[in-house]
Amino acid sequence: MTALKLFFIIVFTIVGSAFGFAQKKVSLLIAEYDEQASDNHLQHLVKYVFVDGAMVSKEPIISALIKKKGEKKTKKQAG
């Protein structure tokens, strides 16, 4: 009987610690202009990852040309 109680205490402790200390992970996607956007017309889609409210990483997803050199309007406005 004592071994059975000990077994349940160990199992509940392991299960409780697994769910009790779960970190909340959230991602945020942001479109950013390149630092030299006036020259190269690039825009980047960047993923910021937060764990428990603190930023842990910044991952570039894709870069896109938003305006060709010499164009007066962006592709979206030209349509």
MIDOSE-1310 file (N, C-alpha, C; in nm, 2 decimals, decimal comma, always signed):
residues 79
mtal	+0,08/-0,12/+0,00/+0,00/+0,00/+0,00/+0,09/+0,13/+0,00; +0,19/+0,13/+0,07/+0,28/+0,24/+0,08/+0,35/+0,26/-0,06; +0,39/+0,16/-0,12/+0,45/+0,17/-0,26/+0,35/+0,23/-0,36; +0,23/+0,19/-0,35/+0,12/+0,25/-0,44/+0,10/+0,40/-0,41
klff	+0,10/+0,44/-0,29/+0,09/+0,58/-0,25/+0,21/+0,66/-0,30; +0,33/+0,60/-0,29/+0,45/+0,67/-0,33/+0,45/+0,68/-0,49; +0,40/+0,58/-0,55/+0,39/+0,58/-0,70/+0,30/+0,69/-0,75; +0,18/+0,71/-0,68/+0,09/+0,81/-0,72/+0,15/+0,95/-0,69
iivf	+0,22/+0,96/-0,58/+0,28/+1,09/-0,55/+0,38/+1,13/-0,66; +0,46/+1,03/-0,70/+0,56/+1,06/-0,80/+0,50/+1,09/-0,93; +0,39/+1,02/-0,97/+0,33/+1,05/-1,10/+0,26/+1,18/-1,10; +0,19/+1,22/-0,99/+0,12/+1,35/-0,98/+0,23/+1,46/-0,98
tivg	+0,34/+1,44/-0,92/+0,44/+1,54/-0,92/+0,50/+1,57/-1,06; +0,52/+1,46/-1,13/+0,58/+1,47/-1,27/+0,48/+1,54/-1,36; +0,35/+1,49/-1,35/+0,25/+1,55/-1,44/+0,22/+1,70/-1,40; +0,22/+1,73/-1,27/+0,19/+1,86/-1,23/+0,30/+1,96/-1,27
safg	+0,43/+1,91/-1,26/+0,54/+2,00/-1,30/+0,54/+2,02/-1,45; +0,50/+1,92/-1,53/+0,49/+1,94/-1,67/+0,39/+2,04/-1,72; +0,28/+2,05/-1,65/+0,17/+2,14/-1,69/+0,18/+2,27/-1,61; +0,24/+2,27/-1,49/+0,24/+2,39/-1,41/+0,34/+2,49/-1,45
faqk	+0,45/+2,45/-1,52/+0,56/+2,54/-1,56/+0,56/+2,56/-1,71; +0,45/+2,55/-1,77/+0,45/+2,56/-1,92/+0,47/+2,71/-1,95; +0,56/+2,73/-2,05/+0,59/+2,87/-2,09/+0,49/+2,91/-2,20; +0,45/+3,03/-2,20/+0,36/+3,08/-2,31/+0,44/+3,14/-2,42
kvsl	+0,44/+3,08/-2,54/+0,51/+3,13/-2,65/+0,42/+3,20/-2,75; +0,46/+3,32/-2,79/+0,37/+3,40/-2,88/+0,46/+3,45/-2,99; +0,41/+3,45/-3,11/+0,49/+3,51/-3,23/+0,41/+3,63/-3,28; +0,49/+3,72/-3,34/+0,43/+3,85/-3,39/+0,50/+3,87/-3,53
liae	+0,42/+3,88/-3,63/+0,48/+3,91/-3,77/+0,47/+4,06/-3,80; +0,58/+4,12/-3,84/+0,58/+4,26/-3,87/+0,65/+4,28/-4,00; +0,59/+4,38/-4,08/+0,66/+4,42/-4,20/+0,75/+4,54/-4,17; +0,87/+4,53/-4,21/+0,97/+4,63/-4,18/+1,03/+4,68/-4,31
ydeq	+1,05/+4,81/-4,32/+1,13/+4,86/-4,43/+1,28/+4,84/-4,40; +1,35/+4,82/-4,51/+1,49/+4,81/-4,50/+1,55/+4,94/-4,46; +1,67/+4,93/-4,39/+1,74/+5,06/-4,35/+1,77/+5,15/-4,47; +1,79/+5,09/-4,58/+1,82/+5,17/-4,70/+1,71/+5,16/-4,80
asdn	+1,58/+5,17/-4,75/+1,46/+5,15/-4,83/+1,45/+5,26/-4,94; +1,50/+5,38/-4,92/+1,50/+5,48/-5,02/+1,58/+5,45/-5,14; +1,69/+5,36/-5,12/+1,77/+5,32/-5,23/+1,73/+5,19/-5,29; +1,70/+5,09/-5,21/+1,68/+4,95/-5,26/+1,54/+4,91/-5,26
hlqh	+1,45/+4,99/-5,20/+1,30/+4,96/-5,20/+1,27/+4,82/-5,15; +1,33/+4,78/-5,05/+1,30/+4,64/-4,99/+1,22/+4,65/-4,87; +1,13/+4,56/-4,85/+1,05/+4,54/-4,73/+1,06/+4,40/-4,68; +1,08/+4,38/-4,55/+1,10/+4,25/-4,49/+0,99/+4,21/-4,40
lvky	+0,95/+4,08/-4,41/+0,85/+4,03/-4,32/+0,94/+3,96/-4,21; +0,92/+4,00/-4,08/+1,00/+3,95/-3,97/+0,91/+3,89/-3,87; +0,95/+3,77/-3,81/+0,88/+3,71/-3,71/+0,96/+3,73/-3,58; +0,89/+3,79/-3,48/+0,94/+3,81/-3,35/+0,88/+3,70/-3,26
vfvd	+0,96/+3,63/-3,18/+0,91/+3,53/-3,09/+0,93/+3,57/-2,95; +0,82/+3,56/-2,87/+0,82/+3,60/-2,73/+0,79/+3,48/-2,64; +0,86/+3,46/-2,53/+0,83/+3,36/-2,44/+0,81/+3,43/-2,30; +0,69/+3,41/-2,25/+0,66/+3,47/-2,12/+0,68/+3,62/-2,12
gamv	+0,65/+3,69/-2,24/+0,65/+3,83/-2,25/+0,79/+3,89/-2,28; +0,89/+3,81/-2,29/+1,03/+3,85/-2,33/+1,06/+3,81/-2,47; +1,12/+3,90/-2,55/+1,16/+3,86/-2,69/+1,28/+3,77/-2,68; +1,27/+3,66/-2,75/+1,38/+3,56/-2,75/+1,45/+3,55/-2,88
skep	+1,37/+3,58/-2,99/+1,44/+3,57/-3,12/+1,37/+3,66/-3,22; +1,44/+3,69/-3,33/+1,39/+3,77/-3,44/+1,43/+3,70/-3,57; +1,34/+3,65/-3,64/+1,36/+3,56/-3,76/+1,31/+3,63/-3,89; +1,40/+3,66/-3,98/+1,35/+3,71/-4,11/+1,28/+3,60/-4,19
iisa	+1,16/+3,63/-4,24/+1,08/+3,53/-4,32/+1,10/+3,55/-4,47; +1,08/+3,67/-4,52/+1,09/+3,69/-4,66/+1,12/+3,84/-4,68; +1,19/+3,87/-4,79/+1,21/+4,01/-4,83/+1,15/+4,03/-4,97; +1,09/+4,15/-4,99/+1,02/+4,17/-5,12/+1,05/+4,31/-5,17
likk	+1,07/+4,32/-5,30/+1,09/+4,45/-5,37/+0,96/+4,52/-5,38; +0,94/+4,63/-5,32/+0,81/+4,70/-5,32/+0,80/+4,81/-5,42; +0,91/+4,85/-5,48/+0,91/+4,95/-5,59/+1,03/+4,94/-5,67; +1,02/+4,94/-5,79/+1,14/+4,94/-5,88/+1,20/+5,08/-5,89
kgek	+1,33/+5,08/-5,91/+1,39/+5,21/-5,92/+1,34/+5,29/-6,04; +1,30/+5,41/-6,02/+1,25/+5,50/-6,12/+1,09/+5,50/-6,12; +1,03/+5,40/-6,06/+0,88/+5,41/-6,05/+0,84/+5,52/-5,95; +0,73/+5,58/-5,98/+0,68/+5,68/-5,90/+0,58/+5,63/-5,80
ktkk	+0,51/+5,51/-5,83/+0,41/+5,45/-5,74/+0,45/+5,31/-5,70; +0,41/+5,27/-5,59/+0,44/+5,13/-5,55/+0,34/+5,04/-5,64; +0,37/+4,91/-5,64/+0,29/+4,81/-5,72/+0,15/+4,81/-5,68; +0,12/+4,83/-5,55/-0,01/+4,82/-5,49/-0,09/+4,94/-5,54
qag	-0,03/+5,06/-5,54/-0,10/+5,18/-5,58/-0,11/+5,19/-5,73; -0,03/+5,13/-5,81/-0,03/+5,14/-5,95/-0,16/+5,08/-6,01; -0,22/+4,98/-5,95/-0,33/+4,90/-6,00/-0,45/+4,98/-6,02
